[in-house]
């Protein structure tokens, strides 16, 4: 068995070891699988494992590499995948009772791309049922636990994705994001999580939550790993009607942490309103360091943000309820209580209210577009609060109890409405829990977001070795 210290390495470093055959894909896959299985009782990051298939695929990767057919960074790299992303011929549950035995005919586009890159899928990851929640407290498969504090939620809906990478149970993974479901668990678990521009990563073969808000993106230990993953999964697919034809740059090769002269926008009225004081202090501390390195900090106003929370809910609720309408009528008791309530609420908005929300959304997109003529990126906290205990529907914000759902998506939801790229990166710890800083960029300008994130990563020097890894 390989040294467990490998579990803390980012993918780009593991890839070098596999490429020069210092380690084998089979050995690494066995290591990650064993670690994941050992700690799944504690963390509950995985719904299922595909150990035999994964080890066979790893053996094939080793043979290809030995023959000189190295495919790149992800060749032979083991990872888990969120269980709303289809692997053809295998069960994808959506972490639900209704789809407990659902088998898709085809691979999702992102799975096809990962397989072509030589990645090894070791299992399917826990998530909030149908991706419609922020806690990953799942009634069918059990709650997923935050590796930093097992009493706390890992965030959702991609909670298993966040917990698995944070604890070394996966080297990297993908999340899906409709109102923050990549960035929320990335912030809560201390990861780099990117929601790409809408249309950059094809969603074919991913069970939808809300058609016009859904995204797929990387959740990783480092900016370089996230950039490498985006390079693999980005690109047009005609099977996804929202997919866009754009040039895909080599995000890793273009990484540059120089911030001198870069203009960073901050919006005080919305993105720094009602933020827990220690979180705000960490984010502003990073802004101060960027300014010391030559970045220009510019305050901006985005008046349409005042309607963002309403527009997110008036869009996501009806879209989600449309997808699940028949099941809600025919088998309502097979949904978890929390999401059944949300689906019932989603039946209430009128067509007029939905279309009004789309007009508010258009106004927001226009104002963001104008702002990005003045600034390179915007920076904000990812979350205004720390993750609460599992089972809690409220959370402390500057000493007062507030509703969890409303506040945890406040700063992430606007980027789903606009479709703009948004990344969460760790900026420190509060009470032993990670805090995320959010970077929002112009459409299809992920490189700008990655570059500023790399500068923050250099400043923070975040140690993503979680308690599970520390105990090895």
N, C-alpha and C positions, 0 to 999 in steps of 0.2 A: 504493500500500500504506500502511496506517495505521502510526502510530508503534508500535514494539514495546514501548514502555513500558506500553502498554495491557495487555500480558500479565500484568503484576504486579498489576493492579487487581482488587479483589473484585467479585463480580457486582452487588452493590447500587449500586456506582459506575458500572459499565458500563451498567447498566439506565437510569440517568438520562441518560447520553449517547445511548443509543438512543432513549429516549422523546422527548427534545427534538431528535432527528435531527442531533445533532452528529457522530455516526458512524452508519453503516448496519450492519444485520445482515450483509449480504453482505460488507462490508469487514472486519468483525470475524471472521466465519467464515473468510474467506480467510486472514486473519492467523494465526489459531489453527491452521488446517489446515496451512498452510505450515510454521509453526514445529514442529508435531507431526511432520510428515513429514521435516523436516530433521534432527530429533534422535532419530527413532525407532530409527535404527541404533545410536545410543549408549545410549539408555535402554531401548528395547524395551517401551514402555508399551502400544502398540497391537498387536492381532492383525490388524485390518483397518480400512480406511477406507471411508466411504460419501460421498466428496467430491461427486460430481455431485448426489446426492439432497440432501445437506446444503445445497449452494449454491442449489438450486431452492427448498428450504424457507425459506432465508434471504431469497431474493427475494420470496417470498410474504409473509413477515413484514414486510419493508420496505413492501410495497404496503398491507398491512393498517394499519400504523402511519401511513402517509401519508394514509390515508382516515379517520384518527381512531379506529381500532379497536384501541387499545393494550390488551393483555391483562394487563399487570402485569410484575413483576420479571424473569421469565424469557422474555419475548417477544423472540425474536431472539437469544438467548444460546446460543452453541455449546458443546457438551460431549461427552465420550466416555462410554460406558456399559460397565460390566463385562460380559464375554461369557458370563454365565450368566443374563442378563435378556433375555427374548425381545422382538425386534421382529418383528411379524407379516410373513411372506413373505420374511424375510431369514435368512441363516445365523447360528445361535448355536452356538458350538462347545463351550462349557464348558471351553475350553482343553484339549480331549481329542482323541485319535485316533478313539475310538468314535463321537463325535458331531460329527466334523469337517464333515459335510455336512447336519447337522440343520436343518430349516426349520420354525419354529412357524407355526401358523395365525393366532394372535392376538397382539396386543401384550400384554405384561405390564401389570398394573394401573398400576404406576408410570410405564411408558412412555406409556400412554394419558393419564395425568394431566399428564405433562411436555409431550406434544404439545398437549393442550388449553390449556396455559399458554403455548404458542408457542415452546418450547425447540427447539433445532436439535441433532440427534444427528450427530456427525461421524465416529464410528467405534466399534468394540468394543475393550475394554481387556483386556490380558493379565491372567492370574490363575493361582493355583496350580490344577493340574488338578482339576476337579470341586470346587473350593473346599476341598479337604481337605489343607491344609498352610499353613505360616506363612512360607515363604521366597520363593514365587513363582519357584522354580527349575524351570521347566517343560521336560520332556523333548521336547515336541512343537513348541513355539513359541519355545523359548529362555528364558533367565532374564531377568527384569526387574531393572534396576539402580536403586539408590537415587541420586537426583540430588545428594544432599549428598556422597556418596562412591561412585563407580561400582563399587568393589570390594565394597560392602556390599549385603545384601539390603534391599529396600524394605519388608519385612514382607509378610504374606499373611493370608488368601488374596487380598485385594483390593490386590495389589501394584501392578498397572498403574493402578488408581484413584489410589492414593497418589502414585505417581511422576508421573503425568500432571498432576495439579493442582499439585504441588510445583514442577514444571519449566515451568509455563505451557503445557503441551500440552493442557490442558483447563481451562476456567474454574472448574469445580465438577464433582462427579460423585456417583454412588451407590456404596456398597459393600454387600456382604452379610456377615453376622456370625453365626457359629454357636458360636465359643468365643473371639472377639476379632478377627475378620477385617476389621472396620472400624477398630477402635481400635488394633490392632497397627501397621498401615501408617500410620495417622494419627500415631501417636507417632514412628515411625521416619522419617517424611517431613516432620514439622513442620506438621501440619494439625489442624483442628478436625473430629473425627469422632464422630458420634452413633449409638449403637445405641439406637433408641427402645424404648419399652415393647412387649413382645410383644403383637401384635394391633392396634397403632396404625396400622401401615403394612401394607397387604395384600400378600401374597407370591404371588398368582396370576401365573403366567407367569414365575416365577423357578425354575430347576432346583433341587430341594432337595438339601441335604446331610444334615441331620437334622431331621425335621419339627418336633419340639417345641422345638428350640433356635434355628432360623433366624430372622433378622431382615434387613430392608433399611433403610438409613439414609444420610444425607448425609455427604459428605467435602468439606470446604470450606476456604477460606483464613481465614475469620473466623466469629465466632459469629453475626453478623447474616446472613451467607450461609447458614449451616447452618439457622438458624431460618426463613429464607425458603423454603428447600427443603423443610423438614419441613411447612410450611403447605401446600405444593402436593401432596405425596405422601401425607399422612396421610388416613385416612378408611376407612369400612367398605366391604367388597366381599364379597357373599355367595358368590362363587366361591372364597374362601379360608376354610376352616372355622375357622381360628384368629382371623379378623378380628373386631374388637370395635366396637360402636356407642358412640362417645363424642363429646362435643363437642370440636371442633377450634378452639382459640383463635387469635388473630392473634399468633403468637409474636414477630414482629418489633416490633409496636406495643407489646407488653407488656415489652420488654426494659428491665431496670432493674438497674444495677450497685451499688445501695446494699446494703451488707452489715451495717450496724449492727443488732445484735440477732439476726442470723441464727445458728443453731446448726449448727456443722459438726462432724460426728462423725469421729473417726479410730480405726481398729482396729489397735492395735500388734501383737497376736499373729499376725495373718495378713498384713495388707496392708503392714506395715513389717518383716516378717521376711524375712531373706535378700534384701536389696536392695543393689545396687552402691552404694557409699558416695557417689560424686558425684551419682547420681540422687536418692538419699534427701535429700541436702543441698539440692538445688534444690526439691524438693517441700515440704520443711519450711520453706524460705525463703518460699515463697508462703503457707503457712499462717500464718507469723509476720506477714506483711504484711496478710493478711486480719484477723488478730486486732488489729493496730494500727489498722485502720479500723473496729473495733467489732464484728467477728464474735466469737462465743463458740465456743471450741474445746473439745469434749467427748470424752473417751475412752470408747469403747464396747466391749463384749464380744459376740462372735457365735460361740458355741461350735461351732455346726454347720459353720462354715467348715473345720473340721479334716477333714471328709469331702468337701469340695467337689471336689477334684481327682479323687478316685475316682468321684464321682457324674457329673462331666462326661464322663469317658472311658467309664464303664459305660452312659451314655445315648447319647452320640454315636457310639461305635463300632458297636453293633448297629443303630442306626437307619440309619446310612450304608450299612452292609453289606447291609441288607435292600433298599435302593433299588437297589444294584448287584449283587445276588445272581446274577441270571441271566447277566449279562455276565461276572462273575467265573468262573462255571462254564464258559461257552462260549468266551470269548476273553480269558483272563487276561493273555496276553502283550501285549495292546493297551493295558494300563494302564502308567503309569510305575511303576518299582520301588517308590518310597516309598509311593504310595497303594495299590498292590496289597497290600503288606504290611499296611497299616492295614485294608483290607477283609477280608483273611484273619484278622486278629486279631479283627475285629468279629463273625466267625462263632463265636467261642469262648465268650463269656459266656452263661450259662444264663438262662432266663426268670426264675428266682428272683433271680439277680444283677441283672438289669435292673429288676425290680420293687422290689428292695431299694433300688436307687439312686433310684427315684422316691419312696420313703418318706424317704430322706435329703434329697432335693430339697424335699419338702413341709416338713420340719423347718426347712430353711434359709430357705424363703420366709416361714414363720411368724416366725422370729427377726428377719429383716430388717423385716417388717411392724411388729413391736414396737419396733424401734430407731427407725423413722421416726415414731413417736409422740413421740420425745424430740429428734430432730435434723431439720434441714431437708434436708441432704445428707450424704453421706460423701465424704471425699477420700482418695485413695491414689495411689501411682505407677501409671501405666498398665502399664509394663513394669519388671521389676526389673533388666534388663540392657540393654546397647546392642546394636544389630543387628550380627551377625557377618559375616564375609566370605561371599560367595556360595559355596555348596557345603559349608560347614561344618555339622556336626551338633552341634557343641559351641560353648559361648560362655563368656567369662570373667565370673565373678561374684566381685568382691573378690579377684581374682588367681587364682582356682581355676577349672578347666574343669568345666562342668556341662552336662547335656543341654539342647539348645536347646528342643525341643518342650515338654518338661515345664515349663520355667521361663517361656517366653514367654507361655503362656496362664494362668499361675497367678493373676494378678490380674484377668484379663478374663473367664475362664470362669464365675465365680459369678453374674455378671449375666445370663448366658444361661440358667443354671439357674432363677433367680428371675424372669426376664423383665423386670427393672427397667431403667429408662433409665440409660445410662452413656455419658459423653462424655469423649473425650481432647482435651486442649488443650495446645499447646506451653508449656513453662515455662522454656526455656533450652536451652543447648547444653553437651554434654560431649564433649571431643575432637573438636569440630567437627560433632557429630551431634545432631539434635534429641532432646529428652526430653519425654515427655508426662506430664501430670498428669491423673488420672482423677477425675471427679465422678459419683457414683451417687446417684440420687434415688428418691422413692416412685413407685409405678406411676401412669402417665399424668400425672405432674407434671413434664413436660419443661421447663416454664417456670422452675421452681426451678433446674433444672440449667443452663439457658441463662443465667440471671441471675448465678449464681455464676461461671460460665465467663466472662461479660462482665467481671466484676470482675477475674478473673485476667488476662484479655486486656489490660486497662488497665494492670495492674501490670507485665506482662512486656514489652509493646510489641514483640512478636516480629517480626523481619524475615524474611518467608517468601520473599524473593527468593533462590532457590537458585543454585548455581554456573552452571547452564545459562543462567539469566536474566542473571546477572552478566556473562557473556561476550558477550551480544548487542551 
